[in-house]
Amino acid sequence: MGDRTPPAGRAAELAVLDRVLASRRPAALVVTGEPGIGKSGLLAELAGRAGPALVLRGAATEFEKREPFAVFVHAVDPFLRSLGDAERSALGSAAELWPVFPAFGPPPGRAPGRARTHRAVSALLSRLAGQRPLVLVLDDLQWADSASIDLFGHLVRQLPDGPVLLAGAMHPARSPERLRLLLDLARPDSAFEELPLAPLSVEAAAELLPDAEPATVAALHREAGGNPFYFRALAEGSGTDVPPVVRTAVAAELRSLPQRARLAAWAASVAGEAFEPGLAGEIAELPSGEFLAALDELAAADLVRPAGTRFCFRHPIVRRAVYQVAGPGWRRAAHGRAAEVLAARGAGLPARAEHVERSAVAGDFAAVDLLAEVGDAASPAEAVRWFGAALELVPTGDAHRQRRQELLSRLTVCAGMAGRLDESRRAADELLTSVPHSPARTQLVAFRSFVECASGGHERARVLVDRELRALPRESSACRAALRVELAATAFIRADHAELERHAGAALATTAVTDPVHASAAALLARGQYAQGRIAEAAAMLDRAAAAVDGMTDEVLSSRLGVCLPLALTEGELDRPENAIRHAGRGLELARASGQVLVTPLLSTMRAAAHALHGRPVEALDDATEAYELCRADGSRYGAALALCVSGQVQIWRGQVSTAVAFAEEALAMGRESGAAVLLASAGVCYAEALHAAGRFADVEPVLLETTGNFELVDRPWWSRLYLVLIRAALSLGDRGRAEDLLGRAREAVDGIPLASRQATVRYAEALVLLDSGKFPAAAEAAFEALDLAEKVDSQVQAGQARIAAGRALAANGDRDRGLAELLRAEGDMAALGAQRLRDHAVRELRRFGRRVPRPAHGSGATLSHREHEIAHLVAAGRTNREIAAQLVISEKTVETHVSRILRKLRVPSRAAVGRAL
C-alpha cells in the first residue's frame, strides 16, 4: 500500500474490496452515496490495492452527456493508443469497436448494431484480462451519457470472462432512472453488488483530525453530517463562512436543476434549518403546486430530505452553502417576505426576529422594538445579538440619544455576562460619554469594573472606578458605596488588605442591611479581616454576609452573583467548606440557568477550592477542569489560571506529578502576565508543591519566596501551608536544622489563628521534623493531634497525611500492630478518595514494616469523576448531548468534552458501549 492512508471509518467497505479483488473471478461493484461521502476515495483505494492487475480509470462529467461512450473512452482509450497496431488488432475487430474507442481508427464503414458493439467490448475486456487481471474503474456514473449507461448495464448483467472487476461509483439521487433500472435488473443471479457509503461516525471523523479537541471534532461532525469532504473543508476553513470548495460543489449541484428548483432551494435556506413547505413557498413567491413540484425535484436530487411534516437540507452546511449562493439582495428581500408572512400567521417574536434582523432598515423603530423585546427574554449570549441588531437600526443624533442609551446599557450588561468582553467594553465606553452622574451610571461603572476584575483587568477597573468616585458628590452615598465595593474587589486581587478593609468598611457603613451592596461589602470585609489574621472579626462579618445572601431571592442574587465569590472563598478558608460549597453551588446554578458565562467558571473554581479544602479530590478536579475549559474557550486567562491552581494541587494528590508541574507552570505564566498579586502567589504555592513532589527540592524555596513576596502576598492564615512546603523541602535536602528553624516560625504564624486546619498543618509539620529526628513518641503525639484537628473540620486528605505520619511513628517506636493499623486505614481512606499518591505512600510504609498490600482493583468506571459518572449514565440511557446539557444546565460543548473523556477513560469505542462498561 506504500504511503497511502486507507479511508477512515471504512473497515467494512475495505474488506469488501479485498474480497472481490482476491476472488479473481468476474465481478461488478458499484459504490453509492451522496456527494463528498468518499466514493472516489474508495475507488482510488481499490486501484491501489489491485496489485499487479491492469487498472484502467475514467470518470464521467456533466458536460459530456451528449458524447457517446465518453466515460469508457476516458478509461480505456489511452491504454489502447499506447499499444502497437498488432497488439490492438489482437484485442478485437476495429469494425465493431471503433464506435466506442477512437483508438481503433477512423470508421471503416457503417456502424454496427449496439448489441454487437456491447459484445465486442466485453470480448476486448476478456482478452485484456487474459494477460493479467483487469480492474475497470468508472467514476461519477450519474453524469454518464446514455450509450455509456447501456454498455455499463450490459457488462454488469453479462460479465466478461476472466478476472475482470468492473467498479463504478455514483450518486443515486442524481443518477438517470435507466442506470438505476439496469443495475436493479442485474442483481439476480449475478456477481454484482452495491456498496452504499454511510456518513462517518464521530470516532471515524476524529481520525481525520488526530490533533483536534474532541469538542471541535464533534462540532465539525455535526455541521458536516458525517460527510468527510465537508468535514475536511470545515476543518481547513476559518470562521463561520462556508468553505469555498463546499460552496462551489453545492453551486454545481444547483446549476443542474431547473430554475424553479433553485428558487425553491434558496427560499428553503431562508426559511430555516427544518423548514415548513408553506412558508418556504411564500418566500419563493411560487404557487403552491409549482413549489411542491420544485420540492420534489430538490428531494430527487438529495439536496433536501423529509423530516416529519417538514423538510431539511441534506446537512447543515449544505443549507448554509445554498443560502450563500443566493444573492445578498435577494436574501434581504426574502427575509422581509418571511417576516411579513410570520407576522400575518401570528408567529412568536423570536421566529420573526430571525428575519427582521436581516431585512430591516435604519429608522425602522417597529423592528427596533421587536428585536429589543426578544433580547429582553433571551439568555445573555443570545441577547447580545438582538440588542446589537436593534442598535444598528437606531440613527445617531440627539433625537434618538435616549433610545441608543437604553440599548447600549442592555448590551453592556448582556455582553459582559456572556463573556463577550470587547463588545461589553465598547458599549460601556460609548454610553459613559453621554450619561450624566446618576445611579444608572454608577451601576454601569460597577458592572464594567466587575467584568474587568473577573477577566483579569483589575488595574483598568481600579483606574475607572477611582476616577468615577472622585467625581461623585459626597451626598451620593449609595453610588459611592457601590463604587467602593468595586475598589475593595480590586484591592483583594492586588493583595492590598488595608485598602480592601478601608473601602469595604466604608461601603458597609453607608448601606442598609437589605441592600445587595451591603452583602458584597460584608463578604469582602470578612475577606480582608481573615487575610490579616483577625479570625473572630472575620467569622462574625462572614455570618452577616451569609445571612444577607441567604435572604436574597434567586432573582436578586442572579443580578449580583459576584458576591458569592468572596463569600464562598472565605467560608472555605475559615473551615466552613460545606457552607462554601453550598453558596458557590447556588451561585453556579443561577449563573448556568441565566447564561452568565463570565462568572460561571469563577464560581466553579470557588466550589472546586472548597472541595479541595474538604479533601474531596474527585469533586474538586471535576469543577476545576470544567472551569478551566470554559475559561480557555472564552479566552479568560485569569480564570483559567485560578482553576489550574486547584487542579494542580489535586493532581499531586492523585500522583499525576508531571501534570501538576505543567498545570502550575501554565498558571504561573498567566499570573506573571496578569500582574494580579493574589493569582501570582497562588500559582507560586502550587508550583512549589509540585516541584517538591517532582523531587526538585532545591528549587522549592526560591520559587515560593519570589512568587509570594516573602509571604507578604499570601493571607497570614495560609502561612502555615507555605512553611510546610519549605519544611518538607528542607528535610528532603537533609537540612534538619533549617527545618527546625522553619517549624518555629510556623508555630508563630498560627499563634492566634483559631482555625483547626491551620493548626493541623503545623502539628503535621512538627510530626515530620520529629520523625526525621528519631523522636518517635513525640512524633506520634503531634501526628495524632494533627489528625484530631483535621477530622474536626472533615479535612480528609489532611487527615490521611497525619494518619500516615502517626502510623510511621508508632511502628518505628516498636508499636508495630497499632502503626500498621493506622497505615492500613490511611491506605484505604486515600484509595477511596482517589488520592493515589498518598495511598502509595501508605503502601510503601506498610511494606517497609513487612506488611504486603495487594494492588487495588480498578473497575472500568473507577476513574470517573462525579460529573462524569452522572453524564455516563445519561449517555448509557440513550440521551443526546443536547438533552444532557439541558438536564444538567451546562453547555453542549462541555457535555461533548466530558463524553470524549468518558470514552477515553472507559476505553470504549463509542457511546453505545458506555452502558456495558459501567
PEVENTA-V191710 format. One record per backbone hydrogen bond with DSSP energy under -1.0 kcal/mol. NH is the residue of the N-H (numbers start at 1). CO is the residue of the C=O. If there is no record, write none. Layout:
nh={NH:NH}
co={CO:CO}
This chain:
nh={4:10:14:15:16:17:18:19:20:21:22:23:27:28:29:30:31:32:33:37:42:43:44:45:46:47:48:49:53:54:56:58:60:64:67:70:73:74:75:76:77:80:81:82:83:88:89:90:91:92:97:98:100:101:104:105:117:118:119:120:121:122:123:124:125:126:127:128:129:131:132:134:135:136:137:138:139:141:143:144:149:150:151:152:153:154:155:156:157:158:164:165:166:167:168:169:170:174:180:181:182:183:184:185:186:190:193:195:197:200:205:206:208:212:217:218:219:220:221:222:223:224:225:226:227:229:231:232:233:234:235:236:237:247:248:249:250:251:252:253:254:255:257:262:263:264:265:266:267:268:269:270:271:272:275:280:281:282:283:284:286:291:292:293:294:295:296:297:298:299:300:301:302:303:305:307:310:311:312:314:317:319:320:321:322:323:324:325:326:331:332:333:334:335:336:337:338:339:340:341:342:343:344:345:346:347:352:353:354:355:356:357:359:360:363:364:365:368:369:370:371:372:373:374:375:376:377:383:384:386:387:388:389:390:391:392:394:400:401:404:405:406:407:408:409:410:411:412:413:414:415:416:417:418:419:420:421:424:425:426:427:428:429:430:431:432:434:435:442:443:444:445:446:447:448:449:450:451:452:453:454:455:456:457:461:462:463:464:465:466:467:468:469:470:471:476:477:480:481:482:483:484:485:486:487:488:489:490:491:492:493:494:495:496:497:500:501:502:503:504:505:506:507:508:509:515:518:519:520:521:522:523:524:525:526:527:528:529:530:531:532:533:534:535:538:539:540:541:542:543:544:545:546:547:548:549:550:551:552:557:558:560:563:564:565:567:568:569:570:571:572:573:574:575:576:580:581:582:583:584:585:586:587:588:589:590:591:592:593:594:596:597:598:600:603:604:605:606:607:608:609:610:611:612:613:614:615:616:620:621:622:623:624:625:626:627:628:629:630:631:632:633:634:636:637:640:641:642:643:644:645:646:647:648:649:650:651:652:653:654:655:656:657:660:661:662:663:664:665:666:667:668:669:670:671:672:673:674:675:678:680:681:682:683:684:685:686:687:688:689:690:691:692:693:694:695:696:697:699:700:703:704:705:706:707:708:710:712:713:714:716:718:719:722:723:724:725:726:727:728:729:730:731:732:733:734:735:736:739:740:741:742:743:744:745:746:747:748:749:750:753:755:759:760:761:762:763:764:765:766:767:768:769:770:771:772:773:774:775:776:779:780:781:782:783:784:785:786:787:788:789:790:791:792:795:796:796:799:800:801:802:803:804:805:806:807:808:809:810:811:812:813:814:815:816:819:820:821:822:823:824:825:826:827:828:829:830:831:832:833:834:835:836:837:839:840:841:842:843:844:845:846:847:848:849:850:851:862:864:869:870:871:872:873:874:875:876:877:878:879:884:885:886:887:888:889:890:895:896:897:898:899:900:901:902:903:904:905:906:908:913:914:917:918}
co={1:7:10:11:12:13:14:15:16:17:18:19:164:191:166:193:168:195:170:34:38:39:40:41:42:43:44:45:50:133:135:137:139:61:64:67:69:70:71:72:73:76:77:78:80:84:85:86:88:89:93:94:97:97:101:102:113:114:115:116:117:118:119:120:121:122:123:124:125:128:128:163:54:165:56:167:58:169:140:141:145:146:147:148:149:150:151:152:153:154:162:134:27:136:29:138:31:171:176:177:178:179:180:181:182:187:28:30:32:226:201:202:205:209:213:214:215:216:217:218:219:220:221:221:224:36:227:228:229:230:231:232:233:243:244:245:246:247:248:249:250:251:254:258:259:260:261:262:263:264:265:266:267:268:311:276:277:278:279:280:281:287:288:289:290:291:292:293:294:295:296:297:299:298:312:310:307:275:305:303:223:315:316:317:318:319:320:321:322:327:328:329:330:331:332:333:334:335:336:337:338:339:340:341:343:342:348:349:350:352:352:353:356:356:393:361:363:364:365:366:367:368:369:370:371:372:373:379:380:382:383:384:385:386:387:388:391:397:398:400:401:402:403:404:405:406:407:408:409:410:411:412:413:414:416:415:419:420:421:422:423:424:425:426:427:428:431:431:438:439:440:441:442:443:444:445:446:447:448:449:450:451:453:452:457:458:459:460:461:462:463:464:465:466:467:473:475:476:477:478:479:480:481:482:483:484:485:486:487:488:489:490:492:491:495:496:497:498:499:500:501:502:503:504:505:512:515:515:516:517:518:519:520:521:522:523:524:525:526:527:528:530:529:533:534:535:536:537:538:539:540:541:542:543:544:545:546:547:549:553:554:557:560:561:562:563:564:565:566:567:568:569:570:572:571:576:577:578:579:580:581:582:583:584:585:586:587:588:589:590:591:595:417:596:599:600:601:602:603:604:605:606:607:608:609:610:612:611:616:617:618:619:620:621:622:623:624:625:626:627:628:629:630:631:635:636:637:638:639:640:641:642:643:644:645:646:647:648:649:650:652:651:655:656:657:658:659:660:661:662:663:664:665:666:667:668:669:670:671:493:676:677:678:679:680:681:682:683:684:685:686:687:688:689:690:692:691:695:696:697:699:700:701:702:703:704:705:709:708:711:531:715:716:718:719:720:721:722:723:724:725:726:727:728:729:731:730:734:735:736:737:738:739:740:741:742:743:744:745:746:750:753:755:756:757:758:759:760:761:762:763:764:765:766:767:768:769:771:770:774:775:776:777:778:779:780:781:782:783:784:785:786:787:788:790:614:794:795:796:797:798:799:800:801:802:803:804:805:806:807:808:809:811:810:814:815:816:817:818:819:820:821:822:823:824:825:826:827:828:829:830:830:834:653:835:836:837:838:839:840:841:842:843:844:845:847:846:859:861:865:866:867:868:869:870:871:872:873:875:874:880:881:882:883:884:885:885:891:892:893:894:895:896:897:898:899:900:901:902:903:910:911:913:914}
